[in-house]
Amino acid sequence: MNAHSKPDRNDPSEQDFAVLEAVVWTKFDKWVLPMCAAFYLVSFFDSNNIGNARVAGMQTALKITNYQYTVALTLTFVPFIATELPSNLILKRVGPDRMLPAMVIMWGIVAGMQGLVTSYTGLVLCRLFLGLTQGGLFPGLVLYLSCFYPRERLQIRVTTLFVSASLTGAFSGLLAAAITHMDGVGGKPGWAWIFFIEGLFTFLFGVISFFVLPRSPETARFLSSEERRYVISKLKSSKAISEDAREDDFSWIEVLRAFKSPHVLLLSIIPFFNGMSLVVFFEPTIVAGLGYTGNQAQLMSVPPFVLAFLASMISAFVSDRYGCRGLTVIFFSFWCIIGFSMFYATTSQHVQYVSLFFSVTGAYAISPASVTWIVNNSTPHIRRASSVAFASVTSTLGGILAIWLLGSLSPGPNYTTATITLIIMSICIVAISSLTLFYLSRQNRMKAETRVCMAKDDEPEHLGDRSAWFVYTM
């Protein structure tokens, strides 16, 4: 049966529903998800390639110290923190179909200009503007996807964003190894061409995305009218969007309610503790410190990201299937504990390299599960937008800490202080996740008792995720 054959039918049968269920999410996976993953992919290329450029000789060419390099990375995150919440709050009003591509175009220009810098000052200015233009992207993408998919289908899609980043880790090394062969072309060093080529690609992709990205399910041109009605019905029934559209209007009260929610506060600590920045900025450098040099270091940085890709996708499928966000976070926290402990406990470079398979995989798998956990348990729209942005801010703060720990405060190749800190942080993630599971389970029991004693119409309005009819995802 073709879902397009009955666009005006008001009372579809169960068979029609089954067909629609199979069709609509596949369409979103073809039109929406690849664009979002590509946005995140190019953002990681343009953030992560400074590590590849460093290995290719940038730091030596610019005559900057390890301390100055760390400062430059840190300053990238300052405008990140300043833009994440405001960007998320205005995303719906401005329109994600306009705002997200505009971000891509602007940072593509800035990213390419890094290849022109000849001094430390120039590098710092480029990193500041890169952070300013990129800051709102990740929380915006997560918020955008939450408006297209039901809660129980979201983690596999959010994970697709993150695994695109893990593929960046894999292929940025391969791409950088190839680009550095252009050393001397146009009188520019190989490390500069890394910025030029990847920045140009980002700019062109941003221009194209203006014409492809849909604003919302209601306006998606690739859906029939019947499919749109079905999607909106499913999103409302899963509490992904509000029953009354007016509840999703901007309100400072909802912003404050997000920051006062115990589970949001608890879950926002996890991104801070997660050692994601180890992967983003320092993995090529760590590999280089294990005895690999030049292009070999670039190539040897690839395998840990490949495992991270496979483990993240498999765990996301299981988490969506069984609704086990918290257990997923806890499971991969133990991977991080194992990996960081191996790195700390031995001086064998081969064992330390193997440890990266655990720590890189654990960090990447934790991130989508923890973010989806927050999104699943926050509603209406503004409360969710604020919660996602708050978690993104704490993640950025954790990134700043990790940059310094893995930079001048805990120098390689052993990174002793940093490794001990990351072990402690991973243990803290286990503890916080367990506490959150206990809290949400208790809240769900209390809500179940309320539903027995009260009719839904008797409940006060505008409770959002505090409603007794909103069941928290575990």
ZADREN-64923 format. One record per residue (C-alpha): x, y, z; residue number from 1. Coordinates in Angstrom, 2 decimals. Example, Ala and Ser with C-alpha at 12.3 -4.5 7.8 and 13.67 -1.06 7.14 Angstrom:
% residues 2
+---------+---------+---------+------+
:    east :   north :      up : resi :
+---------+---------+---------+------+
:   12.30 :   -4.50 :    7.80 :    1 :
:   13.67 :   -1.06 :    7.14 :    2 :
+---------+---------+---------+------+
% end
This chain:
% residues 474
+---------+---------+---------+------+
:    east :   north :      up : resi :
+---------+---------+---------+------+
:    0.00 :    0.00 :    0.00 :    1 :
:    1.27 :    3.48 :   -0.88 :    2 :
:    1.03 :    6.00 :    1.94 :    3 :
:    0.49 :    8.73 :   -0.68 :    4 :
:   -2.64 :    7.12 :   -2.10 :    5 :
:   -4.98 :    8.43 :    0.62 :    6 :
:   -3.74 :   11.92 :    1.49 :    7 :
:   -7.14 :   13.23 :    2.56 :    8 :
:   -8.40 :   10.28 :    4.49 :    9 :
:   -9.28 :   11.24 :    8.09 :   10 :
:   -9.69 :    7.82 :    9.65 :   11 :
:   -6.82 :    5.58 :    8.56 :   12 :
:   -6.88 :    1.91 :    9.43 :   13 :
:   -4.31 :    0.06 :   11.53 :   14 :
:   -2.74 :   -1.15 :    8.31 :   15 :
:   -2.39 :    2.46 :    7.15 :   16 :
:   -0.71 :    3.31 :   10.46 :   17 :
:    1.76 :    0.47 :    9.99 :   18 :
:    2.65 :    1.73 :    6.53 :   19 :
:    3.00 :    5.30 :    7.75 :   20 :
:    5.17 :    4.17 :   10.65 :   21 :
:    7.54 :    2.50 :    8.20 :   22 :
:    7.55 :    5.40 :    5.73 :   23 :
:    7.77 :    8.67 :    7.67 :   24 :
:   10.79 :    7.97 :    9.85 :   25 :
:   12.63 :    6.56 :    6.83 :   26 :
:   11.94 :    9.82 :    5.01 :   27 :
:   13.33 :   11.84 :    7.92 :   28 :
:   16.35 :    9.54 :    7.97 :   29 :
:   16.90 :   10.31 :    4.28 :   30 :
:   16.29 :   14.06 :    4.31 :   31 :
:   16.84 :   15.43 :    7.81 :   32 :
:   19.30 :   13.17 :    9.62 :   33 :
:   22.05 :   13.14 :    6.96 :   34 :
:   22.06 :   16.94 :    6.86 :   35 :
:   22.34 :   17.19 :   10.64 :   36 :
:   25.10 :   14.57 :   10.74 :   37 :
:   26.94 :   16.42 :    7.98 :   38 :
:   26.68 :   19.69 :    9.93 :   39 :
:   28.25 :   18.06 :   12.96 :   40 :
:   30.79 :   16.25 :   10.80 :   41 :
:   32.14 :   19.43 :    9.24 :   42 :
:   32.08 :   21.23 :   12.59 :   43 :
:   34.36 :   18.57 :   14.03 :   44 :
:   36.62 :   18.67 :   11.01 :   45 :
:   37.05 :   22.41 :   11.49 :   46 :
:   37.55 :   22.14 :   15.25 :   47 :
:   39.68 :   19.01 :   15.26 :   48 :
:   41.97 :   19.80 :   12.35 :   49 :
:   44.11 :   22.09 :   14.50 :   50 :
:   45.44 :   18.92 :   16.13 :   51 :
:   46.32 :   17.51 :   12.72 :   52 :
:   47.87 :   20.84 :   11.68 :   53 :
:   49.92 :   20.80 :   14.87 :   54 :
:   51.31 :   17.38 :   14.04 :   55 :
:   52.01 :   18.64 :   10.51 :   56 :
:   54.18 :   21.48 :   11.81 :   57 :
:   51.91 :   24.43 :   12.58 :   58 :
:   53.18 :   24.93 :   16.12 :   59 :
:   56.79 :   25.02 :   15.00 :   60 :
:   56.04 :   27.35 :   12.07 :   61 :
:   54.20 :   29.85 :   14.26 :   62 :
:   56.84 :   29.57 :   17.01 :   63 :
:   54.30 :   29.04 :   19.79 :   64 :
:   54.78 :   27.12 :   23.02 :   65 :
:   52.62 :   24.30 :   24.36 :   66 :
:   51.16 :   26.80 :   26.84 :   67 :
:   50.19 :   29.21 :   24.03 :   68 :
:   48.64 :   26.37 :   22.05 :   69 :
:   46.54 :   25.42 :   25.07 :   70 :
:   45.43 :   29.03 :   25.54 :   71 :
:   44.37 :   29.21 :   21.88 :   72 :
:   42.25 :   26.07 :   22.27 :   73 :
:   40.73 :   27.38 :   25.50 :   74 :
:   39.73 :   30.70 :   23.96 :   75 :
:   37.78 :   28.81 :   21.29 :   76 :
:   35.37 :   27.71 :   24.01 :   77 :
:   34.75 :   31.12 :   25.62 :   78 :
:   32.32 :   32.32 :   22.91 :   79 :
:   30.88 :   28.78 :   22.81 :   80 :
:   29.61 :   29.24 :   26.36 :   81 :
:   28.26 :   32.72 :   25.58 :   82 :
:   26.23 :   31.65 :   22.54 :   83 :
:   24.82 :   28.19 :   23.33 :   84 :
:   21.77 :   29.22 :   25.38 :   85 :
:   20.77 :   32.35 :   23.41 :   86 :
:   21.16 :   30.47 :   20.16 :   87 :
:   18.88 :   27.64 :   21.30 :   88 :
:   16.23 :   30.02 :   22.62 :   89 :
:   15.88 :   31.84 :   19.28 :   90 :
:   16.34 :   28.82 :   17.00 :   91 :
:   12.63 :   28.12 :   16.56 :   92 :
:   11.71 :   31.77 :   16.00 :   93 :
:   14.45 :   32.46 :   13.46 :   94 :
:   14.00 :   29.07 :   11.85 :   95 :
:   16.54 :   26.22 :   11.90 :   96 :
:   16.43 :   26.07 :    8.10 :   97 :
:   18.02 :   29.53 :    8.05 :   98 :
:   20.03 :   29.68 :   11.25 :   99 :
:   21.92 :   26.38 :   11.04 :  100 :
:   23.17 :   26.85 :    7.44 :  101 :
:   24.18 :   30.45 :    8.26 :  102 :
:   26.35 :   29.16 :   11.11 :  103 :
:   28.05 :   26.69 :    8.77 :  104 :
:   28.85 :   29.34 :    6.17 :  105 :
:   30.29 :   31.76 :    8.71 :  106 :
:   32.56 :   29.30 :   10.48 :  107 :
:   33.66 :   27.81 :    7.13 :  108 :
:   35.09 :   31.22 :    6.24 :  109 :
:   36.81 :   31.55 :    9.62 :  110 :
:   38.15 :   27.98 :    9.51 :  111 :
:   39.74 :   28.56 :    6.12 :  112 :
:   41.35 :   31.79 :    7.28 :  113 :
:   43.36 :   29.86 :    9.88 :  114 :
:   45.62 :   28.83 :    7.02 :  115 :
:   46.60 :   32.47 :    6.51 :  116 :
:   47.80 :   33.14 :   10.05 :  117 :
:   51.47 :   33.96 :   10.52 :  118 :
:   51.47 :   34.71 :   14.24 :  119 :
:   50.08 :   33.57 :   17.54 :  120 :
:   47.77 :   36.60 :   17.69 :  121 :
:   46.23 :   35.70 :   14.36 :  122 :
:   45.61 :   32.13 :   15.50 :  123 :
:   43.91 :   33.31 :   18.71 :  124 :
:   41.61 :   35.69 :   16.82 :  125 :
:   40.60 :   32.93 :   14.40 :  126 :
:   39.85 :   30.52 :   17.25 :  127 :
:   37.70 :   33.14 :   19.02 :  128 :
:   35.60 :   33.75 :   15.92 :  129 :
:   35.42 :   30.02 :   15.19 :  130 :
:   33.92 :   29.46 :   18.65 :  131 :
:   31.51 :   32.37 :   18.18 :  132 :
:   30.12 :   30.97 :   14.93 :  133 :
:   30.11 :   27.30 :   15.99 :  134 :
:   28.82 :   27.63 :   19.58 :  135 :
:   25.12 :   27.17 :   18.93 :  136 :
:   25.42 :   24.30 :   16.49 :  137 :
:   25.40 :   21.19 :   18.67 :  138 :
:   22.57 :   22.17 :   21.08 :  139 :
:   20.67 :   23.47 :   18.06 :  140 :
:   21.00 :   20.18 :   16.17 :  141 :
:   19.85 :   18.13 :   19.17 :  142 :
:   16.87 :   20.43 :   19.70 :  143 :
:   16.06 :   20.32 :   15.99 :  144 :
:   16.08 :   16.51 :   15.86 :  145 :
:   13.89 :   16.30 :   18.98 :  146 :
:   11.17 :   18.10 :   17.00 :  147 :
:   11.22 :   15.43 :   14.27 :  148 :
:   11.50 :   12.12 :   16.16 :  149 :
:    9.55 :   10.56 :   19.07 :  150 :
:   11.42 :   10.17 :   22.34 :  151 :
:   11.88 :    6.43 :   21.90 :  152 :
:   13.49 :    6.89 :   18.48 :  153 :
:   15.84 :    9.74 :   19.32 :  154 :
:   19.08 :    8.27 :   20.66 :  155 :
:   20.02 :    6.42 :   17.50 :  156 :
:   19.65 :    9.73 :   15.64 :  157 :
:   21.62 :   11.76 :   18.20 :  158 :
:   24.25 :    9.03 :   18.13 :  159 :
:   24.49 :    9.47 :   14.37 :  160 :
:   25.70 :   13.02 :   15.07 :  161 :
:   28.35 :   11.75 :   17.47 :  162 :
:   29.54 :    8.88 :   15.31 :  163 :
:   29.94 :   11.32 :   12.47 :  164 :
:   32.40 :   12.99 :   14.83 :  165 :
:   34.13 :    9.65 :   15.44 :  166 :
:   34.41 :    9.24 :   11.68 :  167 :
:   35.96 :   12.69 :   11.67 :  168 :
:   38.59 :   11.38 :   14.03 :  169 :
:   39.17 :    8.49 :   11.67 :  170 :
:   39.15 :   10.31 :    8.36 :  171 :
:   40.63 :   13.64 :    9.43 :  172 :
:   43.86 :   11.79 :   10.04 :  173 :
:   43.69 :   10.16 :    6.61 :  174 :
:   42.71 :   13.43 :    4.93 :  175 :
:   45.39 :   15.41 :    6.75 :  176 :
:   47.99 :   12.84 :    5.74 :  177 :
:   47.00 :   13.33 :    2.10 :  178 :
:   46.71 :   17.13 :    2.22 :  179 :
:   50.13 :   17.60 :    3.79 :  180 :
:   51.63 :   16.34 :    0.53 :  181 :
:   50.61 :   19.74 :   -0.87 :  182 :
:   53.38 :   21.30 :    1.20 :  183 :
:   54.87 :   24.17 :   -0.78 :  184 :
:   51.98 :   24.54 :   -3.25 :  185 :
:   51.24 :   28.23 :   -3.68 :  186 :
:   54.04 :   28.98 :   -1.27 :  187 :
:   51.99 :   27.64 :    1.64 :  188 :
:   52.96 :   24.86 :    4.05 :  189 :
:   51.04 :   21.59 :    4.22 :  190 :
:   49.39 :   22.47 :    7.54 :  191 :
:   47.89 :   25.62 :    6.01 :  192 :
:   46.32 :   23.60 :    3.18 :  193 :
:   44.52 :   21.49 :    5.80 :  194 :
:   42.64 :   24.62 :    6.87 :  195 :
:   42.13 :   25.94 :    3.31 :  196 :
:   40.62 :   22.80 :    1.82 :  197 :
:   38.45 :   21.79 :    4.76 :  198 :
:   37.22 :   25.39 :    5.28 :  199 :
:   36.27 :   25.71 :    1.60 :  200 :
:   34.32 :   22.47 :    1.72 :  201 :
:   32.44 :   23.69 :    4.81 :  202 :
:   31.52 :   26.98 :    3.14 :  203 :
:   30.18 :   25.29 :    0.00 :  204 :
:   28.22 :   22.76 :    2.03 :  205 :
:   26.61 :   25.56 :    4.08 :  206 :
:   25.40 :   27.27 :    0.90 :  207 :
:   23.86 :   24.05 :   -0.42 :  208 :
:   22.14 :   23.28 :    2.89 :  209 :
:   20.04 :   26.46 :    2.64 :  210 :
:   18.06 :   24.76 :   -0.10 :  211 :
:   17.70 :   21.32 :    1.50 :  212 :
:   17.02 :   21.62 :    5.24 :  213 :
:   13.29 :   21.62 :    6.19 :  214 :
:   12.05 :   24.05 :    8.84 :  215 :
:    9.77 :   21.57 :   10.66 :  216 :
:    7.72 :   18.39 :   10.07 :  217 :
:    4.70 :   20.56 :    9.25 :  218 :
:    6.54 :   22.22 :    6.36 :  219 :
:    8.59 :   19.27 :    5.07 :  220 :
:    7.99 :   19.14 :    1.32 :  221 :
:    8.80 :   15.43 :    1.12 :  222 :
:    5.80 :   14.47 :    3.34 :  223 :
:    2.21 :   14.13 :    2.17 :  224 :
:   -0.57 :   15.78 :    4.18 :  225 :
:   -1.52 :   12.41 :    5.69 :  226 :
:    2.10 :   11.76 :    6.68 :  227 :
:    2.35 :   15.18 :    8.31 :  228 :
:   -0.77 :   14.52 :   10.39 :  229 :
:    0.59 :   11.15 :   11.45 :  230 :
:    3.99 :   12.56 :   12.45 :  231 :
:    2.46 :   15.36 :   14.52 :  232 :
:    0.15 :   12.86 :   16.22 :  233 :
:    3.08 :   10.57 :   17.07 :  234 :
:    5.23 :   13.44 :   18.34 :  235 :
:    2.43 :   14.65 :   20.59 :  236 :
:    1.62 :   11.20 :   21.95 :  237 :
:    5.29 :   10.58 :   22.83 :  238 :
:    5.51 :   14.04 :   24.47 :  239 :
:    8.19 :   15.12 :   21.99 :  240 :
:    6.09 :   18.21 :   21.29 :  241 :
:    3.29 :   19.76 :   23.32 :  242 :
:   -0.41 :   19.05 :   22.74 :  243 :
:   -1.04 :   22.81 :   22.76 :  244 :
:    1.38 :   24.70 :   20.51 :  245 :
:    1.08 :   27.74 :   22.77 :  246 :
:    2.95 :   25.84 :   25.49 :  247 :
:    6.02 :   25.88 :   23.24 :  248 :
:    6.09 :   29.68 :   23.02 :  249 :
:    9.03 :   31.48 :   24.61 :  250 :
:    8.83 :   31.99 :   28.38 :  251 :
:   11.53 :   32.95 :   30.86 :  252 :
:    9.61 :   30.92 :   33.44 :  253 :
:   10.31 :   27.75 :   31.45 :  254 :
:   13.99 :   28.68 :   31.22 :  255 :
:   14.13 :   28.95 :   35.01 :  256 :
:   12.16 :   25.72 :   35.48 :  257 :
:   14.76 :   23.88 :   33.40 :  258 :
:   17.58 :   25.09 :   35.62 :  259 :
:   15.62 :   24.18 :   38.76 :  260 :
:   14.80 :   20.61 :   37.67 :  261 :
:   16.81 :   18.12 :   39.80 :  262 :
:   17.26 :   15.62 :   36.98 :  263 :
:   18.47 :   18.33 :   34.57 :  264 :
:   21.04 :   19.49 :   37.12 :  265 :
:   22.20 :   15.93 :   37.72 :  266 :
:   22.37 :   14.96 :   34.06 :  267 :
:   24.18 :   18.17 :   33.12 :  268 :
:   27.09 :   17.16 :   35.32 :  269 :
:   27.75 :   14.08 :   33.19 :  270 :
:   28.87 :   16.02 :   30.06 :  271 :
:   31.27 :   17.98 :   32.26 :  272 :
:   32.85 :   14.82 :   33.62 :  273 :
:   32.96 :   12.98 :   30.30 :  274 :
:   36.48 :   13.09 :   28.89 :  275 :
:   35.37 :   13.99 :   25.37 :  276 :
:   38.08 :   16.56 :   24.80 :  277 :
:   40.71 :   13.85 :   25.06 :  278 :
:   39.38 :   12.58 :   21.76 :  279 :
:   38.61 :   15.86 :   20.06 :  280 :
:   41.86 :   17.74 :   20.38 :  281 :
:   44.59 :   15.49 :   21.75 :  282 :
:   44.17 :   11.97 :   20.38 :  283 :
:   46.51 :   12.56 :   17.40 :  284 :
:   49.03 :   14.18 :   19.74 :  285 :
:   48.78 :   11.32 :   22.24 :  286 :
:   49.32 :    8.79 :   19.46 :  287 :
:   52.31 :   10.80 :   18.25 :  288 :
:   53.72 :   10.64 :   21.81 :  289 :
:   53.58 :    6.84 :   21.74 :  290 :
:   56.43 :    6.64 :   19.26 :  291 :
:   54.58 :    7.19 :   16.00 :  292 :
:   55.61 :   10.12 :   13.81 :  293 :
:   54.36 :   12.11 :   10.84 :  294 :
:   51.81 :   10.39 :    8.63 :  295 :
:   52.12 :    7.19 :   10.66 :  296 :
:   50.78 :    9.08 :   13.69 :  297 :
:   47.91 :   10.39 :   11.58 :  298 :
:   47.05 :    6.87 :   10.38 :  299 :
:   47.40 :    5.21 :   13.79 :  300 :
:   44.87 :    7.68 :   15.24 :  301 :
:   42.17 :    6.07 :   13.06 :  302 :
:   41.37 :    2.60 :   14.59 :  303 :
:   40.10 :    3.80 :   18.03 :  304 :
:   37.54 :    6.00 :   16.28 :  305 :
:   36.35 :    3.08 :   14.14 :  306 :
:   35.57 :    1.05 :   17.27 :  307 :
:   33.89 :    4.12 :   18.80 :  308 :
:   31.63 :    4.30 :   15.74 :  309 :
:   30.54 :    0.65 :   15.95 :  310 :
:   30.00 :    0.58 :   19.72 :  311 :
:   28.06 :    3.84 :   19.74 :  312 :
:   25.63 :    2.75 :   17.04 :  313 :
:   25.00 :   -0.68 :   18.57 :  314 :
:   24.45 :    0.73 :   22.06 :  315 :
:   22.10 :    3.42 :   20.72 :  316 :
:   19.94 :    0.79 :   19.03 :  317 :
:   19.75 :   -1.20 :   22.27 :  318 :
:   19.03 :    1.95 :   24.32 :  319 :
:   16.16 :    3.00 :   22.04 :  320 :
:   14.78 :   -0.53 :   21.94 :  321 :
:   14.75 :   -1.00 :   25.71 :  322 :
:   14.73 :    2.59 :   26.99 :  323 :
:   17.94 :    2.16 :   29.01 :  324 :
:   19.72 :    5.52 :   28.73 :  325 :
:   21.14 :    5.40 :   32.25 :  326 :
:   22.48 :    1.86 :   32.02 :  327 :
:   24.17 :    2.73 :   28.73 :  328 :
:   25.96 :    5.65 :   30.36 :  329 :
:   27.05 :    3.50 :   33.30 :  330 :
:   28.25 :    0.62 :   31.08 :  331 :
:   30.50 :    2.84 :   28.97 :  332 :
:   31.73 :    4.74 :   32.02 :  333 :
:   33.36 :    1.47 :   33.03 :  334 :
:   34.99 :    1.36 :   29.60 :  335 :
:   36.49 :    4.78 :   30.33 :  336 :
:   37.66 :    3.62 :   33.75 :  337 :
:   39.36 :    0.60 :   32.18 :  338 :
:   40.97 :    2.65 :   29.41 :  339 :
:   42.27 :    5.47 :   31.60 :  340 :
:   43.48 :    2.98 :   34.22 :  341 :
:   45.42 :    1.02 :   31.59 :  342 :
:   47.02 :    4.20 :   30.31 :  343 :
:   48.01 :    5.22 :   33.85 :  344 :
:   49.21 :    1.85 :   35.10 :  345 :
:   51.74 :    1.03 :   32.37 :  346 :
:   54.64 :    2.59 :   30.54 :  347 :
:   54.29 :    0.19 :   27.62 :  348 :
:   53.45 :    2.25 :   24.56 :  349 :
:   51.62 :   -0.69 :   22.98 :  350 :
:   49.35 :   -1.11 :   26.03 :  351 :
:   48.77 :    2.64 :   26.20 :  352 :
:   47.71 :    2.60 :   22.56 :  353 :
:   45.30 :   -0.27 :   23.24 :  354 :
:   43.87 :    1.73 :   26.16 :  355 :
:   42.69 :    4.39 :   23.69 :  356 :
:   40.24 :    1.87 :   22.25 :  357 :
:   38.49 :    1.77 :   25.64 :  358 :
:   38.66 :    5.46 :   26.58 :  359 :
:   37.80 :    6.85 :   23.13 :  360 :
:   34.92 :    4.39 :   22.69 :  361 :
:   33.59 :    4.99 :   26.19 :  362 :
:   33.67 :    8.78 :   25.85 :  363 :
:   31.89 :    8.73 :   22.50 :  364 :
:   29.18 :    6.27 :   23.58 :  365 :
:   28.44 :    8.13 :   26.82 :  366 :
:   27.83 :   11.47 :   25.12 :  367 :
:   24.76 :   10.68 :   22.94 :  368 :
:   23.17 :    8.60 :   25.68 :  369 :
:   23.50 :   11.35 :   28.29 :  370 :
:   22.31 :   14.10 :   25.95 :  371 :
:   19.31 :   12.05 :   24.80 :  372 :
:   18.50 :   11.32 :   28.44 :  373 :
:   18.18 :   15.05 :   29.09 :  374 :
:   16.15 :   15.71 :   25.93 :  375 :
:   13.78 :   12.81 :   26.64 :  376 :
:   12.97 :   14.15 :   30.09 :  377 :
:   12.47 :   17.86 :   29.34 :  378 :
:    9.32 :   19.47 :   27.97 :  379 :
:    7.86 :   21.87 :   26.74 :  380 :
:   10.06 :   23.28 :   23.97 :  381 :
:   11.71 :   26.17 :   25.82 :  382 :
:   12.44 :   24.00 :   28.86 :  383 :
:   14.01 :   21.42 :   26.56 :  384 :
:   15.97 :   24.08 :   24.66 :  385 :
:   17.34 :   25.43 :   27.94 :  386 :
:   18.18 :   21.97 :   29.30 :  387 :
:   20.10 :   20.96 :   26.17 :  388 :
:   21.97 :   24.27 :   26.12 :  389 :
:   22.82 :   23.97 :   29.82 :  390 :
:   24.23 :   20.48 :   29.28 :  391 :
:   26.19 :   21.77 :   26.29 :  392 :
:   27.65 :   24.58 :   28.41 :  393 :
:   28.81 :   22.15 :   31.09 :  394 :
:   30.33 :   19.97 :   28.38 :  395 :
:   32.21 :   22.98 :   27.09 :  396 :
:   33.48 :   23.77 :   30.59 :  397 :
:   34.64 :   20.18 :   30.89 :  398 :
:   36.39 :   20.59 :   27.56 :  399 :
:   38.28 :   23.61 :   28.84 :  400 :
:   39.40 :   21.65 :   31.89 :  401 :
:   40.52 :   18.70 :   29.77 :  402 :
:   42.45 :   20.96 :   27.40 :  403 :
:   44.52 :   22.31 :   30.27 :  404 :
:   44.93 :   18.93 :   31.92 :  405 :
:   46.11 :   17.35 :   28.69 :  406 :
:   48.15 :   20.42 :   27.80 :  407 :
:   50.51 :   22.38 :   29.97 :  408 :
:   49.24 :   21.18 :   33.38 :  409 :
:   49.88 :   17.50 :   32.67 :  410 :
:   52.43 :   17.15 :   29.89 :  411 :
:   52.79 :   14.08 :   27.73 :  412 :
:   53.57 :   11.45 :   26.92 :  413 :
:   52.20 :   10.03 :   30.21 :  414 :
:   49.66 :   12.76 :   31.15 :  415 :
:   49.71 :   11.46 :   34.72 :  416 :
:   47.62 :   14.15 :   36.45 :  417 :
:   45.13 :   14.24 :   33.59 :  418 :
:   44.71 :   10.47 :   33.56 :  419 :
:   44.07 :   10.30 :   37.32 :  420 :
:   41.52 :   13.11 :   36.99 :  421 :
:   39.74 :   11.35 :   34.12 :  422 :
:   39.56 :    8.11 :   36.13 :  423 :
:   37.92 :   10.00 :   39.01 :  424 :
:   35.52 :   11.74 :   36.61 :  425 :
:   34.48 :    8.43 :   35.08 :  426 :
:   33.74 :    7.01 :   38.53 :  427 :
:   31.69 :   10.14 :   39.27 :  428 :
:   29.64 :    9.54 :   36.10 :  429 :
:   28.73 :    6.08 :   37.40 :  430 :
:   27.66 :    7.55 :   40.75 :  431 :
:   25.63 :   10.43 :   39.26 :  432 :
:   23.92 :    8.18 :   36.71 :  433 :
:   22.94 :    5.76 :   39.46 :  434 :
:   21.56 :    8.60 :   41.58 :  435 :
:   19.59 :    9.94 :   38.61 :  436 :
:   18.10 :    6.51 :   37.90 :  437 :
:   16.99 :    6.30 :   41.53 :  438 :
:   15.44 :    9.78 :   41.40 :  439 :
:   13.59 :    9.25 :   38.11 :  440 :
:   12.33 :    5.83 :   39.20 :  441 :
:   10.95 :    7.35 :   42.39 :  442 :
:    9.31 :   10.18 :   40.45 :  443 :
:    7.68 :    7.72 :   38.03 :  444 :
:    6.25 :    5.72 :   40.95 :  445 :
:    4.81 :    8.90 :   42.47 :  446 :
:    3.31 :    9.88 :   39.10 :  447 :
:    1.73 :    6.45 :   38.72 :  448 :
:    0.09 :    6.86 :   42.13 :  449 :
:   -1.19 :   10.30 :   41.11 :  450 :
:   -2.71 :    8.95 :   37.89 :  451 :
:   -4.73 :    6.46 :   39.96 :  452 :
:   -6.14 :    9.18 :   42.20 :  453 :
:   -6.66 :   11.98 :   39.68 :  454 :
:   -8.24 :   12.48 :   36.27 :  455 :
:   -6.02 :   14.12 :   33.67 :  456 :
:   -8.44 :   17.02 :   33.27 :  457 :
:   -8.07 :   17.84 :   36.97 :  458 :
:   -4.33 :   18.37 :   36.72 :  459 :
:   -3.06 :   21.98 :   36.50 :  460 :
:   -1.93 :   23.14 :   33.06 :  461 :
:    1.60 :   23.88 :   31.83 :  462 :
:    3.38 :   21.34 :   34.05 :  463 :
:    5.45 :   20.00 :   31.18 :  464 :
:    7.62 :   17.07 :   32.26 :  465 :
:    6.31 :   17.47 :   35.81 :  466 :
:    2.91 :   16.24 :   34.70 :  467 :
:    1.81 :   12.89 :   36.13 :  468 :
:    1.09 :   11.81 :   32.55 :  469 :
:    4.69 :   12.41 :   31.51 :  470 :
:    6.70 :    9.27 :   32.25 :  471 :
:   10.44 :    9.84 :   32.62 :  472 :
:   12.77 :    7.82 :   30.41 :  473 :
:   15.17 :    5.72 :   32.40 :  474 :
+---------+---------+---------+------+
% end
